[in-house]
Amino acid sequence: MARSHRPTFVAPLTVVLAAVLILAACDGDGSSSATETGPPATDASAVPTAAATPYLVYSPPPPPSGPITTGYLGQTLTLDAGDGQDLTLTFHSAAMSAVAATENVPRQFSVWLTVENPSDSPWRGDLGPLAHVDDDIGGNVPADPSPAPGDYSKAAARLGFSNRNLAKTISIPPGGSVDGVLLFQMYGGNRVVHITIDSPAGAGPIIWETNFGVF
């Protein structure tokens, strides 16, 4: 008896998958091709600029190019002294006497400064009549031209400051400087004050803002 042979069939799904893979790998001319992928194109107008970026570091505006006439503790201001001369004054520190704030008893307010003459000519003058402390409630206290010996702060020597009275006439050679104190007899409670020195030439004053007392 002759042995019968069964025909062999290839699964139709296998053939279809093979055909799809071959077509995907070849172009019409039989050459292979690759499909590149990447992020979608972005409209340049939609990209935020640096100015609109919330992570941009803040930069303060540049300082004024002219003389600086207003500031705070530790800053050097320029005072127009007239006749083409300028003085530079640095506010180092301040202290007040440990007296209770009452209406009838003043508290001595010491303001330590360095006065420099950067010009080529000597300067001699009186800053006392030009110096005063103002506040936002209408107060205006002039510098004391002749404080009593007990009015000067004993902390000056410990802090390395001079108690030379700058309300008296001072002379400064070219390129020289003088350290000293302006003393004000202050009344009232703690508040923000403005240490002001007017220009001998009638120009604008120099002003430091600070605290009178501890807040």
C-alpha positions in Angstrom: 0.0 0.0 0.0 1.4 3.4 -1.0 2.0 6.0 1.9 -0.2 9.1 1.5 1.4 12.6 1.8 -0.4 15.5 3.4 0.2 18.9 1.9 2.0 21.4 4.1 0.4 24.9 4.6 2.0 28.1 5.9 -0.2 30.0 8.3 -1.7 32.9 6.5 -1.1 35.3 9.5 2.7 34.6 9.4 2.8 35.5 5.7 1.0 38.7 6.1 3.2 39.9 8.9 6.4 39.1 7.0 5.1 41.1 4.0 4.3 44.1 6.2 7.8 44.1 7.7 9.5 43.9 4.3 7.4 46.8 2.9 8.1 48.9 6.0 11.9 48.4 5.6 12.1 49.2 1.9 11.1 52.1 -0.4 9.6 51.5 -3.7 13.0 51.1 -5.3 14.0 48.5 -2.8 16.3 50.7 -0.8 15.9 50.8 3.0 14.8 54.0 4.7 14.5 55.2 8.3 12.0 57.4 9.9 13.4 60.2 12.1 11.3 61.3 15.1 11.7 64.4 17.2 9.8 67.2 19.0 7.1 68.9 17.0 8.0 72.2 15.4 7.6 75.2 17.6 6.4 78.6 16.6 9.3 81.0 17.4 6.8 83.7 18.4 5.4 81.5 21.1 8.8 81.1 22.9 9.0 83.5 25.9 11.8 86.0 25.9 14.3 86.5 28.7 12.4 89.5 30.0 9.3 87.3 30.4 11.1 84.4 32.1 10.0 84.2 35.8 13.5 82.9 36.8 15.4 85.9 35.5 17.6 87.3 38.4 16.6 90.8 39.4 19.2 93.5 38.9 18.7 96.9 40.6 19.0 100.0 38.5 22.4 101.5 38.3 23.3 104.1 41.0 23.1 107.8 40.0 26.1 109.1 38.2 26.2 112.4 40.1 27.1 113.0 43.8 25.1 110.9 46.3 23.2 113.1 48.8 20.8 110.7 50.6 21.6 107.4 52.3 21.6 105.4 55.5 24.0 104.3 58.2 27.5 103.6 56.9 27.1 105.5 53.6 29.3 108.4 52.4 27.4 111.5 51.0 28.7 114.5 49.1 28.1 118.0 50.4 28.6 121.0 48.2 30.8 123.3 50.3 30.9 126.2 47.8 33.7 127.8 45.8 34.0 124.6 43.7 34.7 122.4 46.7 33.0 119.3 47.9 33.1 117.6 51.3 32.4 113.9 51.8 30.8 112.8 55.0 30.5 109.3 56.3 27.9 108.4 58.9 29.5 105.7 61.1 27.1 105.1 64.0 24.8 106.8 66.5 23.8 106.4 70.1 21.4 107.9 72.6 21.5 108.3 76.3 19.7 105.8 78.5 17.0 108.1 79.7 13.3 107.5 79.8 11.4 109.2 77.0 9.6 112.1 78.8 8.5 115.5 77.6 10.7 117.4 80.0 14.0 115.5 79.8 16.1 115.4 76.6 17.9 112.4 75.4 21.4 113.1 73.9 21.6 111.7 70.4 25.3 111.3 69.3 26.0 111.0 65.6 29.6 110.0 64.7 30.9 111.2 61.4 34.1 111.5 59.3 34.4 114.7 57.2 36.8 114.5 54.3 38.2 117.2 52.0 39.1 115.5 48.7 39.9 118.9 47.0 43.3 120.5 46.4 42.5 123.4 48.7 42.1 123.6 52.4 38.6 124.0 53.9 37.5 125.8 57.0 33.9 126.2 58.1 31.1 125.6 60.6 28.9 122.6 60.1 27.0 123.1 63.4 24.6 125.8 62.3 23.9 123.7 59.2 23.1 120.4 61.0 19.7 119.3 62.3 17.6 116.2 62.9 14.1 116.2 61.4 11.3 113.7 61.7 8.0 113.0 60.0 5.9 114.7 62.7 7.4 118.2 62.2 10.3 118.0 64.6 13.5 119.9 63.8 16.4 119.8 66.4 19.6 121.7 65.7 23.0 120.4 66.6 24.1 121.5 70.1 27.1 123.8 69.7 28.2 123.5 73.3 27.2 120.2 75.0 27.9 119.7 78.6 30.8 117.3 79.3 28.4 114.7 80.7 26.3 114.9 77.5 28.9 113.1 75.4 28.5 109.4 75.0 31.0 107.3 77.0 30.7 104.6 74.3 32.8 106.6 71.8 36.2 105.3 73.1 35.0 101.7 73.3 33.6 101.9 69.8 36.7 103.6 68.4 35.0 106.9 67.6 36.0 110.5 68.4 33.9 112.9 70.5 35.4 116.0 68.9 32.6 118.5 68.5 31.9 118.9 64.8 29.5 121.7 65.6 32.5 123.9 66.2 34.6 125.5 63.4 36.8 122.9 61.8 39.8 123.1 59.4 40.6 120.3 57.0 43.8 120.4 54.8 43.7 119.2 51.2 43.1 115.4 51.1 42.6 115.4 54.9 39.8 114.3 57.2 38.4 115.0 60.6 36.5 112.5 62.8 34.0 113.7 65.4 30.5 113.9 66.6 27.3 116.0 66.2 25.2 115.9 69.3 21.5 116.7 69.4 19.2 117.2 72.4 16.2 115.1 71.5 12.8 114.9 73.1 10.0 112.4 72.5 9.8 108.7 71.8 11.5 106.4 69.4 10.9 107.2 65.8 12.5 107.4 62.3 14.6 110.6 61.9 16.6 112.3 59.2 20.1 113.6 60.0 20.4 116.6 57.7 23.3 118.9 56.9 22.6 121.9 54.7 25.0 123.0 52.1 27.2 126.1 53.0 26.8 127.1 49.3 23.0 127.0 49.5 22.8 123.9 47.4 20.8 120.8 48.3 21.4 119.2 51.8 22.7 115.7 52.5 20.3 113.5 54.5 20.8 110.1 56.3 17.7 108.3 57.4 18.0 106.3 60.6 16.2 105.3 63.9 16.2 107.4 67.0 15.9 104.7 69.7 15.3 101.0 69.4 12.3 99.7 67.6 
